[in-house]
Amino acid sequence: MEALAGAAAAASSALLPSFPAHQSHSRVALRARPCGPLRAASAGGGGGKDDAAKPNGTPVVKSKVDPSQNGALGPVTTEKSRTTSSTNTTPDSSGSRAGLFRTPISGGVQSATFAHGLPPPALAVRNLMEQARFAHLCTVMSGMHHRRAGYPFGSLVDFANDSMGHPIFSLSPLAIHTRNLLSDPRCTLVVQVPGWSGLSNARVTIFGDVYPLPAEQQEWAHKQYVAKHQQWASQQWGNFYYYRMQNISDIYFIGGFGTVAWVDVKQYETIQPDKIAVDGGEQSLKELNAIFSKPLREFMSAEGEVDDAALISVDSKGIDIRVRQGAQFNIQRLAFDVPYKVETLEEAKRALHKIIKTSSK
């Protein structure tokens, strides 16, 4: 234990003090045309048929349906005029009221990022790490567990991040995952967008090595936790001890539209998350939903009857909306139609008011 703590102290002596360098989306864009109620979020050069202006200035809705609903694992898209009656069923459904027509989209994560107003993968992961409160920590079962030794062990944990995006954990010495880490620090952390659990959800797997922080950094780590988990301010530490993923070796991101990307670790560590992703916690989403859930549901019902619409995440370029149509769920992307990066809750409100007001004309 002393050797591990010594290694952690040596590895972490400068940032927080600083730390050493590491070793070494499906989303749906609900976008419009320049002449319609919304303006496309991407700037020139898309080149695909989706970028062609509609004769009546109507937007294109791109919808990713949870593959668990119909067995389709490939990426999907939807294109339909707002003036068309939305009684169509999905091509792979059995005549149920499923919603939007879907055809495959291709081009990979970079193409999807450009065409649908999504943040680049490294930024998307940083935003996701800021917005998520819980994750699945997968450790290697230690030798003390006999027949189970060497098997992966998954557990649900809460976490916070430091300024480089390295996750910090508050762990009890009695927990199996803590004992596993003390025996073998290798692990993965699986994080997904809050508010959605389908297979089409954006998610990231971070590979790294977790070590206990030295005694002089425990107070610093506690402050990181309080900043993200407000309830920790009034709770006693007890026998919990703070750990940090000191080395991030790889990052695997599934960002939507059936695309995946291995994110460069150095780029992830140096890029800063969107301010609204850092500040826009559960309370901000609750406030946005209270104001815009009903107007957005009515707005999207022009593409097919929508029973419920809930904002589940927000970044500088737009919002992700969980849409329910009957028994079917999907995630839709709505890009902001403003010439600047949205950084605050008030700016997000103004951008959404603009979309709703323009579309109602």
Residue pairs with C-beta under 8 A, 6 or more apart in sequence:
1 182
1 212
4 182
4 185
4 211
4 212
5 211
5 212
5 214
5 215
7 211
8 211
8 212
8 213
8 214
8 244
8 246
9 214
9 216
9 217
11 19
11 20
11 211
11 246
11 247
12 19
12 20
12 213
12 214
12 217
12 244
12 246
14 20
15 162
15 163
15 164
16 162
16 163
16 217
16 220
17 217
19 162
19 164
19 166
19 244
19 246
20 246
21 266
21 269
22 208
22 247
22 248
22 249
22 265
22 266
22 269
23 247
23 249
24 249
24 265
25 109
25 112
25 113
25 118
25 124
25 202
25 254
25 255
25 256
25 257
25 259
26 64
26 75
26 76
26 200
26 256
26 257
26 258
26 259
26 331
27 64
27 112
27 116
27 118
27 202
27 255
27 256
27 257
27 320
27 331
27 332
27 333
28 61
28 62
28 63
28 64
28 77
28 78
28 116
28 256
28 330
28 331
28 332
28 333
29 41
29 60
29 62
29 115
29 116
29 117
29 118
29 318
29 332
29 333
29 334
29 335
30 38
30 59
30 61
30 62
30 300
30 321
30 332
30 333
30 334
30 335
31 38
31 40
31 41
31 42
31 59
31 60
31 62
31 116
31 117
31 333
31 335
32 38
32 39
32 40
32 57
32 58
32 59
32 60
32 337
33 39
33 40
33 53
33 54
33 57
33 58
33 59
33 60
34 40
34 53
35 53
35 57
36 54
36 56
36 57
36 58
36 59
37 57
37 59
37 82
37 355
37 358
37 359
37 361
38 59
38 335
38 337
38 355
38 358
38 359
39 337
40 46
40 51
40 117
40 335
41 116
41 117
41 317
41 318
41 335
41 336
41 337
42 51
42 114
42 115
42 116
42 117
45 114
46 114
46 115
48 107
48 115
50 60
50 62
50 77
50 79
50 115
51 115
54 60
54 81
56 81
56 83
58 81
58 82
58 83
59 82
60 78
60 79
60 80
61 78
61 79
61 80
61 100
61 300
61 303
61 332
62 77
62 78
62 79
62 105
62 116
62 332
62 333
63 76
63 77
63 78
63 99
63 100
63 102
63 323
63 330
63 331
63 332
64 75
64 76
64 200
64 256
64 257
64 330
64 331
64 332
65 72
65 76
65 90
65 98
65 99
65 100
65 102
65 200
65 328
65 329
65 330
66 198
66 199
66 200
66 328
66 329
66 330
67 73
67 198
67 199
67 200
68 198
68 199
69 198
69 327
69 328
69 329
70 90
70 92
70 93
71 92
72 92
73 199
73 258
74 104
74 258
75 104
75 105
75 106
75 112
75 257
75 258
75 259
76 102
76 103
76 104
76 105
76 258
77 102
77 103
77 104
77 105
77 257
78 100
78 101
78 102
78 103
78 303
79 101
79 103
80 86
80 88
80 100
80 101
80 303
80 304
82 302
82 303
83 302
86 99
86 100
86 301
86 302
86 303
86 304
86 305
87 304
88 100
88 101
88 304
89 95
89 96
89 97
89 98
90 98
90 99
90 100
90 101
90 102
91 101
91 102
92 102
96 326
96 327
96 328
97 305
97 325
97 326
98 325
98 326
98 328
99 303
99 304
99 305
99 306
99 323
99 325
99 326
99 328
99 330
100 303
100 304
100 330
105 112
105 257
105 258
107 115
108 259
109 121
109 253
109 255
109 257
109 259
109 260
109 261
110 261
111 259
112 118
112 255
112 256
112 257
112 259
113 119
113 120
113 121
113 255
116 257
116 333
116 335
117 317
117 318
117 333
117 335
117 336
118 124
118 255
118 256
118 317
118 333
119 127
119 274
119 315
119 316
119 317
121 253
121 255
121 261
121 263
122 263
122 264
122 267
122 268
122 271
123 271
123 273
123 274
123 315
124 202
124 253
124 255
124 315
125 165
125 204
125 251
125 253
125 263
125 268
126 165
126 268
126 271
126 272
126 273
126 277
127 273
127 274
127 277
127 313
127 315
128 191
128 192
128 193
128 202
128 203
128 204
128 313
129 161
129 165
129 167
129 191
129 204
129 273
130 161
130 273
130 277
130 278
131 193
131 194
131 277
131 280
131 281
131 313
132 191
132 192
132 193
132 194
133 158
133 159
133 194
133 228
133 229
133 282
134 156
134 157
134 158
134 159
135 156
135 157
135 158
135 159
135 167
135 189
135 190
135 191
135 192
136 154
136 155
136 156
136 157
136 189
136 190
136 191
137 154
137 155
137 156
137 157
137 169
137 177
137 187
137 188
137 189
138 152
138 153
138 154
138 187
138 188
138 189
138 190
139 152
139 153
139 155
139 176
139 177
139 180
139 181
139 184
139 186
139 187
140 150
140 151
140 152
140 153
140 180
140 183
140 184
140 186
140 187
141 148
141 149
141 150
141 151
141 152
141 153
141 176
141 180
142 149
142 179
142 180
142 182
142 183
142 184
143 149
143 183
144 179
144 183
145 176
153 176
153 177
153 180
155 175
155 176
155 177
157 169
157 171
157 177
158 169
158 170
158 229
159 167
159 168
159 169
159 189
160 167
160 168
160 221
160 224
160 225
160 227
160 228
160 229
161 167
161 168
161 224
161 228
162 168
162 224
162 244
164 269
164 270
165 248
165 268
165 269
165 273
166 208
166 244
166 245
166 246
166 248
166 269
167 189
167 206
167 244
167 245
168 213
168 221
168 224
168 225
168 242
168 243
168 244
168 245
169 210
169 242
169 243
169 244
170 221
170 225
170 232
170 237
170 240
170 241
170 242
170 243
171 177
171 178
171 181
171 240
171 241
171 242
171 243
172 178
172 238
172 239
172 240
172 241
173 179
173 239
173 241
174 239
178 243
180 187
181 187
181 210
181 211
181 243
182 212
185 209
185 210
185 211
186 208
186 209
187 207
187 208
187 209
187 210
187 245
188 205
188 206
188 207
188 208
189 205
189 206
189 208
189 245
190 203
190 204
190 205
191 203
191 204
191 206
192 201
192 202
192 203
192 204
193 201
193 202
193 203
193 312
193 313
193 320
194 282
194 312
194 313
195 285
195 310
195 312
195 313
195 322
196 312
196 322
196 329
196 331
198 329
198 331
200 256
200 330
200 331
201 331
202 253
202 254
202 255
202 256
202 320
203 253
203 254
204 251
204 252
204 253
204 254
204 263
205 251
205 252
206 245
206 248
206 250
206 251
207 248
207 249
207 250
207 251
207 252
208 245
208 246
208 247
208 248
208 249
209 245
209 246
209 247
209 249
210 243
210 244
210 245
210 246
211 243
211 244
211 246
212 241
212 242
212 243
213 221
213 241
213 242
213 243
213 244
217 242
218 241
218 242
221 242
221 244
222 232
222 237
222 242
225 232
225 242
226 232
226 233
248 265
248 268
248 269
249 265
250 262
250 265
251 262
251 263
251 264
251 265
251 268
252 260
252 261
252 262
252 263
253 260
253 261
253 262
253 263
254 260
255 261
256 331
256 333
274 315
274 316
274 341
274 343
275 316
275 343
275 344
276 284
276 314
276 315
276 316
276 342
276 343
276 344
276 345
276 347
276 348
277 313
277 314
277 315
277 316
279 344
279 345
280 314
280 345
280 348
284 314
284 345
285 311
285 312
285 313
285 314
287 345
288 311
288 314
288 319
288 345
288 348
288 349
288 352
289 310
289 311
291 349
291 352
292 311
292 352
292 356
293 308
293 309
293 310
293 311
295 356
296 309
296 311
296 321
296 334
296 352
296 356
297 306
297 307
297 308
297 309
299 355
299 356
299 359
300 306
300 309
300 321
300 323
300 332
304 325
305 325
306 323
306 324
306 325
307 324
307 325
307 326
308 322
308 323
308 324
309 321
309 322
309 323
309 324
310 321
310 322
311 319
311 320
311 321
311 322
312 320
312 321
312 322
312 331
313 319
313 320
314 320
314 342
314 348
315 342
316 341
316 342
316 343
317 335
317 336
317 341
317 342
318 333
318 334
318 335
318 336
319 333
319 334
319 336
319 348
319 352
320 331
320 332
320 333
320 334
321 331
321 332
321 333
321 334
322 329
322 330
322 331
323 329
323 330
323 331
323 332
334 355
336 342
336 348
336 351
336 352
336 355
337 351
337 354
337 355
337 358
338 347
338 350
338 351
338 354
340 347
342 348
342 351
